[in-house]
Amino acid sequence: MKKKGLLLAVCLLTGFVVFAKPGDRMYVSVQDCKVKSGTGFFASTVGNLYYGDEIRVVTEKGKWVEVSGVSLVSKKEVKGWVPSDVLTKKKIVAQNGKAGVSASAEELALAGKGFSAEIEGAFSKGAKAQAYAVVDRVESIKVLEAQLRDFIQEGALNEGEE
């Protein structure tokens, strides 16, 4: 009995360690993903991939995956590095026969918050509606990469690297 339990544990752990191997087909699971020239947060951006784009894994390095594919939005070949957590092995199917994004930007934003349109409507009518408006305002703030880099360097932070 102990042998079966040990064997099961080894199989499960081995399955979790293997994320992606070269040649695997994966899909972008976020609305917009910057493809970088290297594995650092501040590596230069070489292109973008979008929700539902199919890519091929070239190699994996830590939390980063080198990918190659064609963006359905820009129609351009993209090769570079993305964080592994923006990819899924599950195929993302387009709605209404359209290639690319199968959900609106609003639907993706709500899903990121754990909301549906109905839940958001009920929540925004309640006493916490004011706090919800503040969250929306904060989420709308855009910080340029150069500004973020300056902030990190001035604060003597480790530039987001491990």
DSSP file with accessible surface (Angstrom, degrees, kcal/mol):
  #  RESIDUE AA STRUCTURE BP1 BP2  ACC     N-H-->O    O-->H-N    N-H-->O    O-->H-N    TCO  KAPPA ALPHA  PHI   PSI    X-CA   Y-CA   Z-CA
    1    1 A M     >        0   0  192      0, 0.0     4,-1.9     0, 0.0     5,-0.2   0.000 360.0 360.0 360.0 -41.6    0.0    0.0    0.0
    2    2 A K  H  >  +     0   0  192      1,-0.2     4,-2.5     2,-0.2     5,-0.2   0.870 360.0  54.6 -63.9 -36.1    2.9    2.4    0.9
    3    3 A K  H  > S+     0   0  179      1,-0.2     4,-2.7     2,-0.2    -1,-0.2   0.904 107.5  49.4 -64.5 -41.6    4.5    1.6   -2.5
    4    4 A K  H  > S+     0   0  159      2,-0.2     4,-2.5     1,-0.2    -1,-0.2   0.909 112.1  48.4 -63.8 -42.1    1.3    2.6   -4.4
    5    5 A G  H  X S+     0   0   40     -4,-1.9     4,-2.4     2,-0.2    -2,-0.2   0.913 113.1  47.2 -64.1 -42.6    1.1    5.8   -2.4
    6    6 A L  H  X S+     0   0  121     -4,-2.5     4,-2.5     2,-0.2    -2,-0.2   0.925 112.4  49.7 -65.1 -43.1    4.7    6.7   -3.1
    7    7 A L  H  X S+     0   0  113     -4,-2.7     4,-2.5     1,-0.2    -2,-0.2   0.922 111.3  49.2 -62.6 -42.7    4.4    5.8   -6.8
    8    8 A L  H  X S+     0   0  107     -4,-2.5     4,-2.6     1,-0.2    -1,-0.2   0.927 110.9  50.0 -62.7 -43.5    1.2    8.0   -7.0
    9    9 A A  H  X S+     0   0   43     -4,-2.4     4,-2.7     2,-0.2     5,-0.2   0.919 111.0  48.9 -62.8 -42.8    3.0   10.9   -5.3
   10   10 A V  H  X S+     0   0   74     -4,-2.5     4,-2.7     2,-0.2     5,-0.2   0.929 111.9  49.3 -63.4 -43.4    6.0   10.7   -7.6
   11   11 A C  H  X S+     0   0   73     -4,-2.5     4,-2.2     1,-0.2    -2,-0.2   0.928 112.8  47.0 -62.7 -44.3    3.8   10.6  -10.7
   12   12 A L  H  X S+     0   0   92     -4,-2.6     4,-1.8     2,-0.2    -2,-0.2   0.933 113.7  47.1 -63.6 -46.1    1.8   13.6   -9.5
   13   13 A L  H  X S+     0   0  117     -4,-2.7     4,-1.7     1,-0.2    -2,-0.2   0.912 111.6  50.8 -64.1 -40.5    4.9   15.6   -8.7
   14   14 A T  H  X S+     0   0   80     -4,-2.7     4,-1.5    -5,-0.2    -1,-0.2   0.917 108.5  53.0 -63.5 -40.0    6.6   14.7  -12.0
   15   15 A G  H  < S+     0   0   50     -4,-2.2    -1,-0.2    -5,-0.2    -2,-0.2   0.866 109.7  48.0 -63.6 -35.7    3.4   15.9  -13.8
   16   16 A F  H  < S+     0   0  163     -4,-1.8    -1,-0.2     1,-0.2    -2,-0.2   0.806 105.9  57.7 -77.4 -27.5    3.5   19.2  -12.1
   17   17 A V  H  < S+     0   0  115     -4,-1.7     2,-0.8    -5,-0.2    -2,-0.2   0.892  92.4  74.5 -70.4 -37.6    7.1   19.9  -12.7
   18   18 A V     <  +     0   0   81     -4,-1.5     3,-0.1     1,-0.2    -1,-0.1  -0.655  53.2 157.9 -81.7 110.0    6.8   19.6  -16.5
   19   19 A F        -     0   0   62     -2,-0.8     2,-0.3     1,-0.4    -1,-0.2   0.873  64.6 -12.9 -94.5 -59.1    5.1   22.7  -17.7
   20   20 A A        -     0   0    8      4,-0.0    -1,-0.4     6,-0.0    40,-0.1  -0.997  57.5-159.3-147.5 143.8    6.0   23.0  -21.4
   21   21 A K    >   -     0   0  119     -2,-0.3     3,-2.5    -3,-0.1    36,-0.3  -0.872  44.5 -74.1-122.7 157.3    8.4   21.3  -23.6
   22   22 A P  T 3  S+     0   0   90      0, 0.0    36,-0.2     0, 0.0     3,-0.1  -0.184 119.7  23.3 -49.7 134.0    9.9   22.4  -26.9
   23   23 A G  T 3  S+     0   0   44     34,-3.4    35,-0.1     1,-0.3    36,-0.0   0.193  86.4 139.9  93.9 -16.4    7.3   22.1  -29.7
   24   24 A D    <   -     0   0   29     -3,-2.5    33,-2.4    33,-0.1     2,-0.5  -0.327  51.1-130.6 -59.8 142.8    4.3   22.2  -27.4
   25   25 A R  E     +A   56   0A 114     31,-0.2     2,-0.3    -3,-0.1    31,-0.2  -0.837  36.9 168.4 -93.5 128.4    1.3   24.2  -28.7
   26   26 A M  E     -A   55   0A   0     29,-2.3    29,-2.8    -2,-0.5     2,-0.4  -0.871  24.3-132.1-136.1 171.4    0.0   26.7  -26.2
   27   27 A Y  E     -AB  54  88A  15     61,-2.9    61,-2.3    -2,-0.3     2,-0.4  -0.955  22.8-111.9-130.9 145.7   -2.4   29.6  -26.1
   28   28 A V  E     - B   0  87A   1     25,-2.1    24,-2.9    -2,-0.4    59,-0.2  -0.610  26.7-172.1 -76.7 128.2   -2.2   33.1  -24.7
   29   29 A S        +     0   0   46     57,-3.0     2,-0.3    -2,-0.4    58,-0.1   0.198  58.1  74.7-110.3  14.1   -4.7   33.4  -21.8
   30   30 A V  S    S-     0   0   48     56,-0.4     3,-0.2     1,-0.1    21,-0.1  -0.878  85.5-113.8-123.5 160.6   -4.5   37.2  -21.2
   31   31 A Q  S    S+     0   0   93     -2,-0.3    20,-1.2     1,-0.2     2,-0.3   0.900  98.6   3.4 -59.2 -44.2   -5.9   40.1  -23.1
   32   32 A D  E     -C   50   0A  84     18,-0.2     2,-0.4    -3,-0.0    -1,-0.2  -0.988  66.2-171.9-149.4 131.0   -2.5   41.5  -24.2
   33   33 A C  E     -C   49   0A   8     16,-2.9    16,-2.5    -2,-0.3     2,-0.4  -0.987  18.8-137.1-132.3 125.2    1.0   40.2  -23.6
   34   34 A K  E     -C   48   0A 102     -2,-0.4     2,-0.5    14,-0.2    14,-0.2  -0.655  17.1-143.3 -79.2 130.6    4.3   41.9  -24.3
   35   35 A V  E     -C   47   0A   0     12,-3.2    11,-3.1    -2,-0.4    12,-1.1  -0.843  21.9-152.1 -95.7 126.1    6.8   39.6  -25.9
   36   36 A K  E     -CD  45  81A  10     45,-3.0    45,-3.0    -2,-0.5     9,-0.2  -0.648  23.6-129.5-104.2 158.2   10.3   40.4  -24.7
   37   37 A S  S    S+     0   0   63      7,-2.5     2,-0.2    -2,-0.2     8,-0.1   0.659  93.4   5.9 -76.2 -16.4   13.8   40.0  -26.1
   38   38 A G  S    S-     0   0   19      2,-0.3    43,-0.2     6,-0.3    -2,-0.1  -0.840  89.8 -85.1-151.3-172.0   15.0   38.2  -23.0
   39   39 A T  S    S+     0   0   36     -2,-0.2     2,-0.2    25,-0.1    24,-0.1   0.460  89.8  98.5 -88.6   1.0   13.8   36.9  -19.6
   40   40 A G  S >  S-     0   0   15      1,-0.1     3,-1.7   121,-0.1    -2,-0.3  -0.604  78.4-124.4 -90.5 150.5   14.0   40.1  -17.7
   41   41 A F  T 3  S+     0   0   89    118,-0.3    -1,-0.1     1,-0.3   119,-0.1   0.856 113.7  45.8 -56.0 -37.2   11.0   42.4  -17.0
   42   42 A F  T 3  S+     0   0   21    117,-0.3    -1,-0.3    -6,-0.0     3,-0.1   0.271  81.1 125.6 -96.3  13.5   12.8   45.3  -18.6
   43   43 A A  S <  S-     0   0   19     -3,-1.7     0, 0.0    -5,-0.1     0, 0.0  -0.390  76.8 -86.6 -62.2 151.5   14.1   43.4  -21.6
   44   44 A S        -     0   0   71     -8,-0.1    -7,-2.5     1,-0.1     2,-0.5  -0.266  41.4-113.3 -65.0 147.7   13.0   45.2  -24.8
   45   45 A T  E     +C   36   0A  57     -9,-0.2    -9,-0.3     1,-0.1    -1,-0.1  -0.709  32.6 178.0 -82.9 126.0    9.6   44.5  -26.2
   46   46 A V  E     -     0   0A  78    -11,-3.1     2,-0.3    -2,-0.5   -10,-0.2   0.498  61.8 -36.6-106.2  -8.4    9.8   42.8  -29.6
   47   47 A G  E     -C   35   0A  18    -12,-1.1   -12,-3.2    31,-0.1     2,-0.3  -0.976  58.4-100.6 171.9-177.1    6.1   42.3  -30.2
   48   48 A N  E     -C   34   0A  40     -2,-0.3     2,-0.3   -14,-0.2   -14,-0.2  -0.967  16.8-161.6-131.7 148.5    2.7   41.5  -28.7
   49   49 A L  E     -C   33   0A   1    -16,-2.5   -16,-2.9    -2,-0.3     2,-0.3  -0.910  16.5-150.5-122.1 157.3    0.5   38.5  -28.4
   50   50 A Y  E >   -C   32   0A  55     -2,-0.3     3,-2.9   -18,-0.2   -22,-0.3  -0.831  35.3 -62.2-131.3 163.2   -3.2   38.6  -27.7
   51   51 A Y  T 3  S+     0   0   44    -20,-1.2   -22,-0.2    -2,-0.3    -1,-0.1  -0.111 121.6  13.3 -45.4 123.1   -5.9   36.4  -26.0
   52   52 A G  T 3  S+     0   0    9    -24,-2.9    -1,-0.3     1,-0.3    40,-0.2   0.272  85.4 145.8  92.3 -11.3   -6.3   33.2  -27.9
   53   53 A D    <   -     0   0    0     -3,-2.9   -25,-2.1   -25,-0.1     2,-0.4  -0.369  45.1-133.6 -60.7 136.2   -3.1   33.5  -30.0
   54   54 A E  E     +A   27   0A  73     16,-0.4    16,-0.6   -27,-0.2     2,-0.3  -0.789  30.9 175.4 -92.9 132.7   -1.6   30.0  -30.6
   55   55 A I  E     -AE  26  69A   1    -29,-2.8   -29,-2.3    -2,-0.4     2,-0.4  -0.860  26.8-128.2-130.1 166.4    2.2   29.8  -30.1
   56   56 A R  E     -AE  25  68A 108     12,-2.9    12,-1.9    -2,-0.3     2,-0.4  -0.949  27.7-120.9-113.2 138.4    4.8   27.1  -30.1
   57   57 A V  E     + E   0  67A   4    -33,-2.4   -34,-3.4    -2,-0.4    10,-0.2  -0.636  27.8 178.2 -78.6 129.4    7.2   26.6  -27.2
   58   58 A V  E     -     0   0A  48      8,-3.4     2,-0.3     1,-0.4     9,-0.2   0.844  65.6 -35.0 -92.7 -52.2   10.9   27.0  -28.2
   59   59 A T  E     - E   0  66A  56      7,-1.1     7,-2.8   -38,-0.1    -1,-0.4  -0.968  54.1-124.7-161.4 170.6   12.3   26.5  -24.7
   60   60 A E  E     - E   0  65A  66     -2,-0.3     2,-0.3     5,-0.2     5,-0.2  -0.973  17.6-179.4-127.8 141.1   11.7   27.3  -21.0
   61   61 A K  E >   - E   0  64A 129      3,-3.1     3,-2.0    -2,-0.4     2,-0.2  -0.859  61.3 -60.4-142.6 102.6   13.8   29.1  -18.5
   62   62 A G  T 3  S-     0   0   68     -2,-0.3    -1,-0.1     1,-0.3     0, 0.0  -0.398 121.0 -12.0  62.3-125.2   12.5   29.4  -15.0
   63   63 A K  T 3  S+     0   0  128     -2,-0.2    21,-3.2    -3,-0.1    22,-0.4   0.287 124.4  85.4 -90.1  10.5    9.2   31.4  -15.0
   64   64 A W  E <   -EF  61  83A  45     -3,-2.0    -3,-3.1    19,-0.3     2,-0.4  -0.869  58.4-160.2-116.4 147.7    9.8   32.4  -18.7
   65   65 A V  E     -EF  60  82A   0     17,-2.9    17,-2.3    -2,-0.3     2,-0.5  -0.992  15.6-138.0-126.9 128.3    9.0   30.6  -21.9
   66   66 A E  E     -EF  59  81A  39     -7,-2.8    -8,-3.4    -2,-0.4    -7,-1.1  -0.763  35.6-176.4 -83.2 127.6   10.5   31.4  -25.3
   67   67 A V  E     -EF  57  80A   0     13,-3.5    13,-2.0    -2,-0.5     2,-0.3  -0.837  22.7-162.3-126.9 162.2    7.7   31.3  -27.8
   68   68 A S  E     +EF  56  79A  32    -12,-1.9   -12,-2.9    -2,-0.3     2,-0.3  -0.990  34.5 111.4-143.3 135.0    7.2   31.6  -31.6
   69   69 A G  E     -EF  55  78A  11      9,-2.3     9,-3.7    -2,-0.3     2,-0.5  -0.982  58.5 -88.6 179.0 179.0    3.9   32.2  -33.4
   70   70 A V  E     - F   0  77A  69    -16,-0.6   -16,-0.4    -2,-0.3     2,-0.3  -0.948  37.0-127.6-112.7 127.5    1.8   34.6  -35.4
   71   71 A S     >  -     0   0    0      5,-2.3     4,-1.8    -2,-0.5     5,-0.2  -0.573   7.9-149.8 -72.3 129.4   -0.4   37.1  -33.7
   72   72 A L  T  4 S+     0   0   64     -2,-0.3    -1,-0.2     2,-0.2    27,-0.1   0.761  96.6  47.6 -69.9 -23.6   -4.0   36.9  -35.0
   73   73 A V  T  4 S+     0   0   81      1,-0.1    -1,-0.1     3,-0.1   -24,-0.1   0.946 124.8  25.3 -81.9 -53.9   -4.5   40.6  -34.3
   74   74 A S  T  4 S-     0   0   46    -26,-0.2    -2,-0.2     2,-0.1    -1,-0.1   0.644  91.6-138.7 -87.0 -15.0   -1.3   42.1  -35.8
   75   75 A K     <  +     0   0  149     -4,-1.8     2,-0.3     1,-0.2    -3,-0.1   0.726  60.1 130.8  63.3  21.4   -0.8   39.2  -38.4
   76   76 A K        -     0   0  147     -5,-0.2    -5,-2.3     1,-0.0     2,-0.2  -0.837  65.5-111.9-108.9 146.8    2.9   39.4  -37.6
   77   77 A E  E     - F   0  70A 124     -2,-0.3     2,-0.4    -7,-0.2    -7,-0.3  -0.544  37.4-166.8 -69.9 132.6    5.4   36.6  -36.7
   78   78 A V  E     + F   0  69A   9     -9,-3.7    -9,-2.3    -2,-0.2     2,-0.4  -0.993  14.2 173.0-128.6 131.4    6.5   37.0  -33.1
   79   79 A K  E     + F   0  68A 121     -2,-0.4     2,-0.3   -11,-0.2   -11,-0.2  -0.986  35.0  79.8-138.4 127.5    9.4   35.3  -31.4
   80   80 A G  E    S- F   0  67A   5    -13,-2.0   -13,-3.5    -2,-0.4     2,-0.4  -0.972  72.0 -45.8 170.3-157.4   10.6   36.0  -27.9
   81   81 A W  E     +DF  36  66A  34    -45,-3.0   -45,-3.0    -2,-0.3   -15,-0.2  -0.836  40.5 173.7-112.9 138.5   10.0   35.5  -24.2
   82   82 A V  E     - F   0  65A   1    -17,-2.3   -17,-2.9    -2,-0.4     2,-0.1  -0.959  42.7 -92.8-133.7 154.6    6.8   35.6  -22.2
   83   83 A P  E >   - F   0  64A  40      0, 0.0     3,-1.7     0, 0.0   -19,-0.3  -0.432  35.0-127.7 -63.8 140.9    6.0   34.8  -18.5
   84   84 A S  G >  S+     0   0   25    -21,-3.2     3,-1.6     1,-0.3   -20,-0.1   0.796 102.8  69.0 -63.8 -25.8    4.8   31.2  -18.3
   85   85 A D  G 3  S+     0   0  127    -22,-0.4    -1,-0.3     1,-0.3   -21,-0.1   0.534  88.8  63.9 -75.7  -1.6    1.7   32.2  -16.3
   86   86 A V  G <  S+     0   0   18     -3,-1.7   -57,-3.0   -58,-0.1   -56,-0.4   0.399  94.5  78.3 -96.8   4.7    0.2   33.9  -19.4
   87   87 A L  E <   -B   28   0A  11     -3,-1.6     2,-0.3   -59,-0.2   -59,-0.2  -0.837  54.7-175.6-116.1 150.7    0.0   30.6  -21.3
   88   88 A T  E     -B   27   0A  40    -61,-2.3   -61,-2.9    -2,-0.3     4,-0.1  -0.979  28.4-141.3-138.7 151.9   -2.4   27.7  -21.2
   89   89 A K  S    S+     0   0  111     -2,-0.3     2,-0.4   -63,-0.2   -64,-0.1   0.628  78.5  99.0 -83.6 -13.8   -2.5   24.3  -22.9
   90   90 A K  S    S-     0   0  163    -63,-0.1     2,-0.2     1,-0.1    -2,-0.1  -0.586  82.4-118.2 -77.2 129.5   -6.2   24.6  -23.3
   91   91 A K        -     0   0  137     -2,-0.4     2,-0.7     1,-0.1    -1,-0.1  -0.454  20.3-140.1 -67.7 133.7   -7.3   25.8  -26.7
   92   92 A I        -     0   0   31    -40,-0.2     2,-0.4    -2,-0.2     8,-0.2  -0.866  18.8-148.5 -98.6 116.3   -9.2   29.1  -26.6
   93   93 A V        -     0   0  105     -2,-0.7     2,-0.1     6,-0.1     6,-0.0  -0.711  10.1-126.3 -93.1 133.3  -12.0   28.9  -29.1
   94   94 A A        -     0   0   34     -2,-0.4     3,-0.4   -42,-0.1     2,-0.3  -0.423  21.4-128.6 -73.9 150.5  -13.2   32.0  -30.9
   95   95 A Q  S >  S+     0   0  111      6,-0.2     3,-2.1     1,-0.2    -1,-0.1  -0.658  83.8  14.6 -95.9 156.2  -16.9   33.0  -30.7
   96   96 A N  T 3  S-     0   0  142      1,-0.3    -1,-0.2    -2,-0.3     3,-0.1   0.763 125.0 -72.7  56.7  23.7  -19.1   33.8  -33.8
   97   97 A G  T 3  S+     0   0   81     -3,-0.4     2,-0.4     1,-0.2    -1,-0.3   0.562  97.7 136.6  72.6   5.9  -16.5   32.3  -36.1
   98   98 A K    <   -     0   0  144     -3,-2.1    -1,-0.2     3,-0.1     2,-0.1  -0.707  51.9-129.8 -89.5 137.8  -14.1   35.2  -35.6
   99   99 A A  S    S+     0   0   77     -2,-0.4     2,-0.4    -5,-0.1   -46,-0.1  -0.461  72.4  22.0 -78.3 155.4  -10.4   34.5  -35.0
  100  100 A G  S    S+     0   0    8    -48,-0.2     2,-0.1    -8,-0.2    -5,-0.1  -0.726 107.5  32.0  97.2-136.4   -8.7   36.1  -32.1
  101  101 A V        -     0   0   62     -2,-0.4    -6,-0.2     1,-0.1   -49,-0.1  -0.363  49.6-173.1 -68.8 128.7  -10.4   37.4  -29.0
  102  102 A S  S    S+     0   0   15     -8,-0.1     2,-0.3    -2,-0.1    -1,-0.1   0.294  71.5  48.2-103.4   7.5  -13.5   35.5  -28.0
  103  103 A A  S    S-     0   0   20    -52,-0.1   -52,-0.1    -8,-0.1     2,-0.0  -0.987  87.3-108.8-142.3 151.8  -14.5   37.9  -25.2
  104  104 A S     >  -     0   0   46     -2,-0.3     4,-2.5     1,-0.1     5,-0.2  -0.314  33.8-108.6 -74.8 164.6  -14.7   41.6  -25.1
  105  105 A A  H  > S+     0   0   43      1,-0.2     4,-2.4     2,-0.2     5,-0.2   0.887 122.1  52.8 -59.5 -38.1  -12.2   43.7  -23.1
  106  106 A E  H  > S+     0   0  133      2,-0.2     4,-2.5     1,-0.2    -1,-0.2   0.915 108.2  49.6 -65.2 -41.2  -14.9   44.4  -20.5
  107  107 A E  H  > S+     0   0  100      1,-0.2     4,-2.6     2,-0.2    -2,-0.2   0.909 111.5  48.9 -64.6 -40.0  -15.6   40.7  -20.1
  108  108 A L  H  X S+     0   0   32     -4,-2.5     4,-2.2     2,-0.2    -1,-0.2   0.911 110.9  50.1 -65.3 -41.4  -11.9   40.0  -19.7
  109  109 A A  H  X S+     0   0   47     -4,-2.4     4,-1.1    -5,-0.2    -2,-0.2   0.927 112.5  47.1 -63.2 -43.2  -11.6   42.8  -17.1
  110  110 A L  H >X>S+     0   0   17     -4,-2.5     5,-3.3     1,-0.2     4,-0.5   0.923 110.7  51.6 -64.0 -43.0  -14.6   41.4  -15.2
  111  111 A A  H ><5S+     0   0   67     -4,-2.6     3,-1.1     1,-0.2    -1,-0.2   0.892 105.3  56.6 -62.2 -37.2  -13.3   37.9  -15.3
  112  112 A G  H 3<5S+     0   0   73     -4,-2.2    -1,-0.2     1,-0.3    -2,-0.2   0.805 109.4  45.9 -62.8 -29.0  -10.0   39.1  -13.9
  113  113 A K  H <<5S-     0   0   54     -4,-1.1    -1,-0.3    -3,-0.5    -2,-0.2   0.495 120.4-110.8 -87.6  -8.2  -11.9   40.5  -11.0
  114  114 A G  T <<5S+     0   0   58     -3,-1.1     2,-0.3    -4,-0.5    -3,-0.2   0.709  78.2 126.2  83.9  20.7  -13.8   37.3  -10.6
  115  115 A F      < -     0   0   49     -5,-3.3    -1,-0.3    -6,-0.2     2,-0.3  -0.752  47.8-155.7-111.0 157.5  -17.0   39.0  -11.7
  116  116 A S     >  -     0   0   44     -2,-0.3     4,-2.7    -3,-0.1     5,-0.2  -0.733  44.4 -98.2-112.0 173.5  -19.7   38.5  -14.3
  117  117 A A  H  > S+     0   0   61     -2,-0.3     4,-2.3     1,-0.2     5,-0.2   0.905 125.5  50.9 -60.7 -38.2  -21.8   41.3  -15.7
  118  118 A E  H  > S+     0   0  147      2,-0.2     4,-2.3     1,-0.2    -1,-0.2   0.927 111.1  46.4 -66.2 -45.0  -24.6   40.3  -13.3
  119  119 A I  H  > S+     0   0   87      2,-0.2     4,-2.8     1,-0.2     5,-0.2   0.928 112.0  51.2 -65.3 -41.6  -22.4   40.3  -10.2
  120  120 A E  H  X S+     0   0   55     -4,-2.7     4,-3.0     1,-0.2    -1,-0.2   0.930 109.7  50.6 -61.0 -43.7  -20.8   43.6  -11.1
  121  121 A G  H  X S+     0   0   26     -4,-2.3     4,-1.0    -5,-0.2    -1,-0.2   0.933 113.3  44.5 -60.2 -45.0  -24.3   45.2  -11.5
  122  122 A A  H  X S+     0   0   70     -4,-2.3     4,-0.6     1,-0.2     3,-0.4   0.917 115.4  48.3 -66.0 -41.3  -25.4   43.9   -8.1
  123  123 A F  H >< S+     0   0   68     -4,-2.8     3,-1.2     1,-0.2     5,-0.3   0.919 107.9  53.7 -65.7 -43.2  -22.1   44.9   -6.5
  124  124 A S  H 3< S+     0   0   48     -4,-3.0    -1,-0.2     1,-0.3    -2,-0.2   0.706 105.9  54.3 -70.3 -16.1  -22.1   48.4   -8.0
  125  125 A K  H 3< S+     0   0  182     -4,-1.0    -1,-0.3    -3,-0.4    -2,-0.2   0.631  98.2  83.5 -86.9 -15.3  -25.6   49.1   -6.6
  126  126 A G  S X< S-     0   0   40     -3,-1.2     3,-1.6    -4,-0.6     4,-0.2  -0.043 102.2 -86.0 -81.8-174.8  -24.6   48.3   -3.1
  127  127 A A  T >  S+     0   0  109      1,-0.3     3,-0.5     2,-0.1     4,-0.2   0.734 124.0  61.5 -65.8 -20.4  -23.0   50.3   -0.3
  128  128 A K  T 3> S+     0   0  138     -5,-0.3     4,-2.1     1,-0.2    -1,-0.3   0.348  70.4 104.2 -90.6   8.9  -19.5   49.4   -1.7
  129  129 A A  H <> S+     0   0   32     -3,-1.6     4,-2.1     1,-0.2    -1,-0.2   0.874  77.3  55.1 -59.2 -36.8  -20.2   51.1   -5.1
  130  130 A Q  H <> S+     0   0  142     -3,-0.5     4,-1.6     1,-0.2    -1,-0.2   0.937 108.8  46.9 -62.6 -44.4  -18.0   54.1   -4.1
  131  131 A A  H  > S+     0   0   60     -4,-0.2     4,-2.1     1,-0.2    -1,-0.2   0.876 109.4  55.2 -64.9 -35.9  -15.0   51.7   -3.3
  132  132 A Y  H  X S+     0   0   17     -4,-2.1     4,-2.4     1,-0.2    -1,-0.2   0.901 104.7  52.7 -64.5 -39.9  -15.6   49.9   -6.6
  133  133 A A  H  X S+     0   0   43     -4,-2.1     4,-2.1     1,-0.2    -1,-0.2   0.883 107.8  52.2 -62.7 -37.1  -15.4   53.2   -8.5
  134  134 A V  H  X S+     0   0   55     -4,-1.6     4,-2.7     2,-0.2    -2,-0.2   0.918 108.0  50.9 -65.8 -42.2  -12.0   53.9   -6.8
  135  135 A V  H  X S+     0   0   67     -4,-2.1     4,-2.8     1,-0.2    -2,-0.2   0.936 109.7  50.4 -60.9 -44.4  -10.8   50.5   -7.9
  136  136 A D  H  X S+     0   0   60     -4,-2.4     4,-1.2     1,-0.2    -1,-0.2   0.911 110.8  49.6 -59.8 -41.2  -11.8   51.2  -11.5
  137  137 A R  H  < S+     0   0  150     -4,-2.1     4,-0.5     2,-0.2     3,-0.4   0.930 111.7  47.6 -65.2 -43.1  -10.0   54.6  -11.4
  138  138 A V  H >< S+     0   0   91     -4,-2.7     3,-1.4     1,-0.2    -2,-0.2   0.926 110.0  52.8 -64.0 -42.7   -6.8   52.9  -10.0
  139  139 A E  H 3< S+     0   0  101     -4,-2.8    -1,-0.2     1,-0.3    -2,-0.2   0.754 102.6  60.2 -65.6 -22.2   -7.0   50.2  -12.7
  140  140 A S  T 3< S+     0   0   76     -4,-1.2     2,-0.3    -3,-0.4    -1,-0.3   0.620  79.1 107.3 -82.1  -9.5   -7.2   52.8  -15.4
  141  141 A I    <   -     0   0  111     -3,-1.4     2,-0.5    -4,-0.5    -3,-0.0  -0.508  56.8-158.0 -71.9 128.1   -3.9   54.4  -14.5
  142  142 A K        -     0   0  171     -2,-0.3     2,-0.5     2,-0.0    -2,-0.1  -0.926   4.7-163.5-110.3 130.1   -1.2   53.6  -17.0
  143  143 A V        -     0   0   90     -2,-0.5     2,-0.1     4,-0.0    -2,-0.0  -0.961  20.2-127.4-113.9 125.5    2.4   53.8  -16.1
  144  144 A L     >  -     0   0  119     -2,-0.5     4,-2.3     1,-0.1     5,-0.2  -0.388  19.6-120.5 -68.6 149.0    5.0   53.9  -18.9
  145  145 A E  H  > S+     0   0   52      1,-0.2     4,-2.6     2,-0.2     5,-0.2   0.878 114.4  54.2 -58.7 -38.0    7.8   51.3  -18.8
  146  146 A A  H  > S+     0   0   61      2,-0.2     4,-2.3     1,-0.2    -1,-0.2   0.901 108.2  49.4 -64.2 -40.0   10.4   54.1  -18.6
  147  147 A Q  H  > S+     0   0  102      2,-0.2     4,-2.3    -3,-0.2    -2,-0.2   0.912 111.5  49.0 -65.1 -41.6    8.6   55.6  -15.6
  148  148 A L  H  X S+     0   0   56     -4,-2.3     4,-2.5     2,-0.2    -2,-0.2   0.922 110.3  50.8 -64.3 -42.9    8.5   52.3  -13.9
  149  149 A R  H  X S+     0   0   79     -4,-2.6     4,-2.7     1,-0.2     5,-0.2   0.929 110.5  49.4 -60.8 -44.9   12.2   51.7  -14.6
  150  150 A D  H  X S+     0   0   81     -4,-2.3     4,-2.9     1,-0.2     5,-0.2   0.924 110.6  50.7 -59.9 -44.0   13.1   55.1  -13.1
  151  151 A F  H  X S+     0   0  138     -4,-2.3     4,-1.8     1,-0.2    -2,-0.2   0.932 112.4  46.1 -60.0 -45.5   11.0   54.4  -10.0
  152  152 A I  H  <>S+     0   0   18     -4,-2.5     5,-2.6     2,-0.2     4,-0.2   0.921 115.0  46.3 -66.7 -42.0   12.7   51.1   -9.4
  153  153 A Q  H ><5S+     0   0   98     -4,-2.7     3,-1.3     1,-0.2    -2,-0.2   0.922 112.2  49.8 -68.6 -42.7   16.2   52.4  -10.0
  154  154 A E  H 3<5S+     0   0  162     -4,-2.9    -1,-0.2     1,-0.3    -2,-0.2   0.837 112.2  48.9 -63.8 -32.8   15.7   55.5   -7.8
  155  155 A G  T 3<5S-     0   0   47     -4,-1.8    -1,-0.3    -5,-0.2    -2,-0.2   0.399 110.3-124.6 -86.6   3.2   14.3   53.2   -5.0
  156  156 A A  T < 5 +     0   0   91     -3,-1.3    -3,-0.2    -4,-0.2     2,-0.1   0.879  55.2 159.3  54.3  40.4   17.3   50.9   -5.4
  157  157 A L      < -     0   0   93     -5,-2.6    -1,-0.1    -6,-0.2    -5,-0.0  -0.386  56.2-103.6 -85.0 172.1   15.0   47.9   -6.0
  158  158 A N    >   -     0   0  114     -2,-0.1     3,-1.6     1,-0.1    -1,-0.1   0.174  50.6-109.8 -89.3  22.8   16.1   44.8   -7.7
  159  159 A E  T 3   -     0   0   76      1,-0.3  -118,-0.3    -7,-0.1  -117,-0.3   0.764  63.7 -70.9  58.1  29.3   14.4   45.6  -11.0
  160  160 A G  T 3  S+     0   0   54      1,-0.2    -1,-0.3  -119,-0.1     2,-0.2   0.579 100.1 130.1  72.2   7.8   11.8   42.9  -10.6
  161  161 A E    <         0   0   68     -3,-1.6    -1,-0.2  -121,-0.1    -3,-0.1  -0.626 360.0 360.0 -94.9 155.9   14.3   40.1  -11.2
  162  162 A E              0   0  187     -2,-0.2    -1,-0.1    -3,-0.1     0, 0.0  -0.566 360.0 360.0 -90.7 360.0   14.7   37.1   -8.9
